[in-house]
Every structure is written in C-alpha cells, then in structure tokens.
Amino acid sequence: MGKAQKKTGKGRLDKYYKLAKEQGYRARSAFKLIQLNKKYSILESSRCTIDLCAAPGGWLQVASKYMPANSVIVGVDLVPIRPIPRVVTFTSDITTTQCRNLIRNELKDWKADVVLHDGAPNVGTAWIQDAYSQSELVLMSLKLAVEFLAKGGTFVTKVFRSVDYNNLIWVFNQLFGKVEATKPPSSRNVSAEIFVVCREFLAPKHIDPKFLDPKHVFKDLSSSINPEDKGVSMDKAQANVFHPEKKRRHRDGYADGDYTLFKILEASTFIREHDPIAALGGANKISFHSEEEKEWLALHITTEEVKANCEDLKVLGKGDFKALIKWRLALREELGIDLKAKDIEDAIEQVEVVEVVDEEQEISEELERLNAEAAARTKRERRRANEIKTRTIQRMQLQMTAPLDIGLEQSDPTLGLGQDDMFELGTKEEDLRKSRKTKLAMDADGDEDFGESSDEDMESGEEDSPLDSEEERERKVADLETEMDGMYEAYQERMRERDAKYKVKEARRKNKEREEWGGIKAKGSNDDSGAEDGEGFDNGEDGGWDKLQEAKLRDSDSSDDDGSDEEVGPTASEKKKRTREEKGIDVGPKAKKRLKVSFDEPSAKPATSAAAKVWFSQDVFGGLKLDEVDDEGEDTEDEGALSEESEIEADEDSETSETDEDSGFEVVPQDNNDDDVDMWDGDEEDQSERVQKRVRDFGLNTPEAVMIAQQLINREKTKTQLINDGFNRYSLNSKDDLPSWFLDDEAKFYKPNIPVTKEAMAALRAKQRALDARPIKKVAEAKARKKFKAAQRLEKAMKKAEGVNTTADMSEKEKAQAIDKVMRKGLSSGKKPKKDIKLVVAKGAHKGLKGRPKGVKGRYVMVDSRMKKELKAKKRKEKAAKKR
Ligand SMILES: C[S@@+](CC[C@H](N)C(=O)[O-])C[C@H]1O[C@@H](n2cnc3c(N)ncnc32)[C@H](O)[C@@H]1O
C-alpha cells in the first residue's frame, strides 16, 4: 500500500498542482477532465459543451483546448469565472430556473453533446449533510443535462461515495445507455469523489419527474431517519456509542448487498465479537434465538435491566451501554472465554516467582549499566575539562587572557610560574591595608609603630631609636607614596571595571612582566627563607623590578643587624663582600644548597630586562655570560640577587674564573657548563623565533619595521648600528622608587620615534593595497552562495522538465515548449530585471501637469530639468570612477 495522500498543507501541492501551474491551468482539477477525456474521448467530437459548476475554469480551459474550433462552450458557477477565449460564462446557481433560462437563451434551440458537472458544495464539519447536498446537486445537474443533452450525448458528474451513490447510479442507468464510475489518477486517494461517465443519452420523450426529485431518489434514506437528522444514514448509527457527538465519515456507503436499516445483533455475536462497541453502534436490537443464547437469559447475571436494554439499543444512554458491556464481560468469564480476575491474580503470582529468580541477574545487569553510564559521564567530564584547559592555554598563548583573569587551578602544572603571582596579587590588598594601618598608627601615636608588618625592624631595635626629622620626613613621603599607589590602584580598578579592553591590555602587560621578571618572583616565592617570606617579598605588584628594589633595601637593612636569622643565609652585600674580599672562604652549606636549588629551578632565571638582554647581546660582550656580568661600578646597587648568587656559584669554580677589576666585569669562560646559560639562550631563541614566525605569518606591518628591513637589505645600516640606535642615555636608567603610575605611563607613551622614509611608506601601502584587492570573506561567501543557488535552480528546472516529459497528455511540441520555458526560468538568475523608470521633465507642455503625460507608457517620474541634469552628472561620475 502506498502512502496516503495528504490533502492539507504541502500535501496539496502535489505533482498535478505543479503541472497545472506550469501549463497554465487554473485548477489542478483540469487534469481530471484530461484523464477522463483520454479514457472516453468525449471532448474531441463535441460541438457544444455545458460545464455546470465551472469556476475557476480549469475544465473550461480543457474543453476549449480539446474541442473542435467553433464549438460552443458554456460555463456556469455561483462565482464569476475569469474570461476564457471562446467560452461563454454565467454566474448563477444551477439549482435555479434562472440558470436554466440563461443556458436556454445562450443555446437557443441547440442541444449539447456533453454536460459536465464537477460541483461541490463547501464540505464542512457536517459531512453527512454536505454529502446529501452533493447528491442533490448531482441530481440538479442531471436535471439540466437531460434538458439540454442531445440524444447520444454524454453526462460527466462527480459523485461522493455515500449512501446515495447507488440510488444515483440507478437513476443514471434509467436515462443513459452506458454508465461507468471511475476515479482518474489525478483525483486524490483521500478524496471520496468518484466520476461517473454516463454515455449514450437515451433522450426519452417523457421522463418521470420522480427520477429527478431528491425526495423520491433518496426516499429510503429520508424515511429511515428522524426529522432533525436529515440525511443521516446508517453510517451515523455506526458511530461510537460512547462518543455519539463524534460523527465518523464512512465514505464506502452501504456494505455490499446490505440495504436494511433495522439491524438485529445476535447475542452470541455480541458476546464473542472483538469490537462490542462497534457492534452495539450498528445494531438496533440484541436477539436471543439459539438454545445457548436462551440459556444465557436464564443466568443470574442477565438481569431484567440487561434484557430490557437488549430490546432497543437505539434508546440507550451511556450508562446502559456500560451495563451491557459489563454483562458481556461477566458472561465471557462464565463461558471461559476470558480469564477470571482470580485466575489472572494466580498467573501474576506465578510470574512474580519467575521474576524473583531473575532478580539477581537483573540487578547485576542494572549495576553494569549504571557503571557504564558513570564511566561515560566521567569520560565526558574529563574531555570537557581538557577542552576548556586547551582552549584557555591557547588563549593565553595568543595573549588573549592571563591566568589571573581566568582563575585557572592553582595547582595546575601547566601554569608554572604564573601560580606564584596569583598568591602575590591575592595579598596585594592586604598589604595596602597594612600600610594604611601603619600610617594611621603612626599618626595617632606620633611615633614609628610599624605594627606587625615590621616585626623584623622591631627586632633590630629600630623602633626604639629616635628618628631624626629627616628620616621622619622620608617616611612620611614614603607613606604618602604608598597612599598614592593605593589610590592609583583604585583608579586602575575602576578603569578595569569600565573598560574590557583595558582589562585585556592590563592582563597582557602583567603577563609580559611575569615573563620578564619571572625569575625573581619565583625566587622570592619559592625561597623558604623566613626573613624574605615574612617581609612580604611579594608586596610589590609592579613586577620584579620593584621587588628587586625592595629586596635590596631589605638586604641592606638586614646587613645592619647581626645576622640574627640563620635561615636567611648570606645577604646580597655579604655575598658580594665574600665574593670580592674573602674569596675562597666557604659559603655556608645551607645557603649553597638553597642557591643550588634556586638555580636548578626553571623559575630562577636571571633578573635582566629585555633592554639589558639586547644591550648585552652586543659584540663587545661576546663570550660573556649575562648572569655572570657584575656591574660593579656605579650600578652596583642595581644588581639582581640572582646575578649575585651566580657570582657565588662562579666563586665555587674560582679556579676557572678570572676577575677583571678594572673593567668591572667578572669574565667567565663560555664553555662553563651552566644550565641557566642554556636557559637564557633558549629563551632568547624562543623570542626571536616568535618574532620570526609573526613576520612570516603577517609580514612587516609597520612602516618602521619596513624601513629598518630596507636599511638592512640596502646595507645602509648594520645590525650593530641598529642595536645601538635602540639605546639612549635614559635606556638603562634605574627605575628605582618610581611610582607605578609613572611606570605605567612610561610603558604607554615612552616609545622610540623612528623617522620613516618615503620608500618604506610606499612599500607598506603597496602591500596594503594588495591585501585590500583580495576579496573579503563575506564577498567570497556571497559569490559561492550565488553559485550554489544557481545550481539548485538548474537542478529543480531539470526535475520539472523531466516531469513535463513524462506527462502523457501533452503533444511533443507542447512538451518542448514547456521544457524550454522551464529551463529558461531555471537558467535565469530568478530576479526580475528592473523596469526602467522614465524621467519626464516638467517643462513645456508637461509643466504643472497632473496625471500621466501624453505619450508616456509604463512607469515614469516627473522631474524638473535640474534634477535630470544632476542625475545624469551623477551617472557620469560613477561611470568615470568605475573606469578608473
Ligand atoms: C471543484 S469546483 C469546480 C472546479 C472546476 N471544475 C474547474 O476545473 O475549475 C466546484 C465549484 O462548484 C461550485 N458550486 C457549488 N454549488 C453550486 C451551485 N449550486 N451552483 C453553481 N455552482 C456551484 C462552486 O462555486 C465551485 O466553484
């Protein structure tokens, strides 16, 4: 069985609908007549055809097409029909005499060879009523047909399969030689319509009016129903007795050979029937004739009420039907057809026993299932976490975010150095608070109570020593600065909240700083020497530089006390002293150990700025290890703790090292196998690799870079010269004690101003133009979309053409034309070309004219002469611009 055809929604738009559209028919029903005509050849020989209920005119179009030229075609409908060549149409009700007169006037004394009827009243919810009207309409059309048909003529009508169907066929048979019912392929399967073709009209001299009178033709029906339910047939009676309001559509009419209206249902049938409700719905009475049935009457379950109900089913209500169904069930149990409730319980118990046996297996299966589910869930979660981590790392690599922003797990090994910074920043606020507290305490007491944060200072007896005014002033200045820093931080915080971009920038900056000063931070945080930790080595939020300075200050402070804390190890100045004055003296094992550890750790990188890296990469420093460079001269105080540590390390290998007191550098041979040297180089390599990659990917994208490259290529400058150009007298200035806001501003605005040459700018512009000339992604996408749509249109057109090709009822020429039309449509862009709008200048005869000017066809716009000139000029300019 094929799929049921849909009559609603898109199901309506089937093959015939599309074909009708393509071939210009007004209704898909046109194909029904085409197919009927193909089967019975009714139109080709007809000289006069009347189409009753013809709107919108599909059948008229077919008639006009297939009937010989000069034939007469008359169409009638309740609604007006748009004109069709050589067809006369009326608007009239076919059941009225007015319609009859109109046709008579048109035909004069002519007779029609064919009368067509495709009428259908609006089929609404009251289908049975509608069906009756349809039958009536058919009879009315037959009345007109017998009046206007010539002998031997043909009457084609649409009939719905209903109780009236046979009556109608009987009448047709009385008036026509041949009566055939057929359903053309274009008629939807879901539709109950059938077409009856009545040929060879007998044209009797006298026709009994009863043949055409609905009261007589459908007599059986009207007598068997009650007056309110006009047209209700047995179909209604078969409706579900429990839902009488729902009328079922039975389009099959009567069951074959069963035309009786009073139905008796045998009790045995009712009891053994599988669908008792339908049986009750179709019957008037339940009878007890057989011996067995009579025995049932004697049973106690067959109460008097049941017996009374069986007498007349048509008067029963819902409750009565329920009682009958209950009685049926009880009787079935009695007869052993159905299991009794107790038996069912026993059966259930048995089943339960069996279930207990299987319980264990079920539990284990359930457990397995749960385990599998849990495993799958864990796997899913792990995968998701990994994805998030990968994405975050990628973002970090792209410098889109910093670990601080994304709050990665603290124990995440992928973060490495960044983790310590998080702790540092975490304590930032607290430190600020502490410093404020300190200030408050100082202001209140008038002395230098540094609170808990300066325990060490107190230990060293500083709190007892009176401060001279100079020191006091310095401290106040320092406090003021701290406060300013705090305010600046608050300002930054506000900015961060307001500006997402600033946030990103800030994160990047911090990231960069971390990269640059990671070694020192790491040392500070990794170092377990109590003094450094306790002092809040992480206090500074401005990166390694400030911390370095703080550390140095502390070092110099603690050098004053007598090394009370052994765990601290040698301070920087002590170390330096030992390096320079007490060479050869053993460094304490603890310190050595600590230094070794911090050197081995990747975080213990030398604290050198990027500028310093570049500086020391000059030829003159060739053969030196950066971390072993000891700037002893005026910059002694600027040295990082780690470089000092490396000195000590170098001292350990004092046999191979030599000191150049004059130059201020300790020169250590390059082949010295220090791990950190490799690390340093590796880092630099990484950086240059990164730069090279960026250049490879994006090219040189600033005029300065292009210019420098050009200078290098043209040998206008050497590499060394370029490096030297990167320095000025401020390059290596100490950033000591500089407030963070100043450093921030410096980072923002202190940029080298490299003069750019004309050539460099021209080269960059040329590159940019080449880039601009490439189609942008959206344009490329739009082009691809256009191409795709064109291909789709073509494919659709080819399918349509195939459909036309397989249509049987078209000549080859018509097919060729239709295919040509379809293909042309498919190949076109689908957009209608814009119609030209004519410009009419409002001067001369056209001046002040209202309405269409004479001799102007199509769309037009009235313009004054200036407007026209302006438009022309605009077009000219556009054209010129395009040419350029
Ligand atoms: C299915 S359409 C006919 C389609 C037509 N054969 C065609 O191919 O275009 C049924 C038509 O019957 C018309 N109709 C229904 N009752 C009518 C009546 N009493 N008199 C005239 N037309 C009627 C409706 O107006 C409707 O247009």
The ligand as an SDF file (V2000), in Angstrom:
LIG
                    3D

 27 29  0  0  0  0  0  0  0  0999 V2000
  -14.4530   21.8750   -7.5460 C   0  0  0  0  0  0  0  0  0  0  0  0
  -15.0550   23.3770   -8.0550 S   0  0  0  0  0  0  0  0  0  0  0  0
  -15.1450   23.1760   -9.7630 C   0  0  0  0  0  0  0  0  0  0  0  0
  -13.8260   23.2500  -10.4350 C   0  0  0  0  0  0  0  0  0  0  0  0
  -13.9050   23.2910  -11.9340 C   0  0  0  0  0  0  0  0  0  0  0  0
  -14.3700   22.0720  -12.4910 N   0  0  0  0  0  0  0  0  0  0  0  0
  -12.5760   23.6340  -12.5300 C   0  0  0  0  0  0  0  0  0  0  0  0
  -11.9630   22.7710  -13.1320 O   0  0  0  0  0  0  0  0  0  0  0  0
  -12.1320   24.7790  -12.3770 O   0  0  0  0  0  0  0  0  0  0  0  0
  -16.7060   23.3020   -7.5430 C   0  0  0  0  0  0  0  0  0  0  0  0
  -17.4920   24.5170   -7.8640 C   0  0  0  0  0  0  0  0  0  0  0  0
  -18.8530   24.2360   -7.6780 O   0  0  0  0  0  0  0  0  0  0  0  0
  -19.4630   25.4660   -7.4770 C   0  0  0  0  0  0  0  0  0  0  0  0
  -20.8580   25.2870   -6.9780 N   0  0  0  0  0  0  0  0  0  0  0  0
  -21.2480   24.7030   -5.8380 C   0  0  0  0  0  0  0  0  0  0  0  0
  -22.5850   24.7420   -5.7220 N   0  0  0  0  0  0  0  0  0  0  0  0
  -23.0680   25.3740   -6.8370 C   0  0  0  0  0  0  0  0  0  0  0  0
  -24.3420   25.7340   -7.3060 C   0  0  0  0  0  0  0  0  0  0  0  0
  -25.4230   25.4330   -6.6170 N   0  0  0  0  0  0  0  0  0  0  0  0
  -24.4270   26.3610   -8.4710 N   0  0  0  0  0  0  0  0  0  0  0  0
  -23.3370   26.6690   -9.1890 C   0  0  0  0  0  0  0  0  0  0  0  0
  -22.0900   26.3450   -8.7940 N   0  0  0  0  0  0  0  0  0  0  0  0
  -21.9570   25.7190   -7.6310 C   0  0  0  0  0  0  0  0  0  0  0  0
  -18.5830   26.1650   -6.5240 C   0  0  0  0  0  0  0  0  0  0  0  0
  -18.7820   27.5470   -6.5890 O   0  0  0  0  0  0  0  0  0  0  0  0
  -17.2310   25.7370   -7.0310 C   0  0  0  0  0  0  0  0  0  0  0  0
  -16.6270   26.7280   -7.7890 O   0  0  0  0  0  0  0  0  0  0  0  0
  1  2  1  0
  2  3  1  0
  2 10  1  0
  3  4  1  0
  4  5  1  0
  5  6  1  0
  5  7  1  0
  7  8  2  0
  7  9  1  0
 10 11  1  0
 11 12  1  0
 11 26  1  0
 12 13  1  0
 13 14  1  0
 13 24  1  0
 14 15  1  0
 14 23  1  0
 15 16  2  0
 16 17  1  0
 17 18  1  0
 17 23  2  0
 18 19  1  0
 18 20  2  0
 20 21  1  0
 21 22  2  0
 22 23  1  0
 24 25  1  0
 24 26  1  0
 26 27  1  0
M  CHG  2   2   1   9  -1
M  END
$$$$
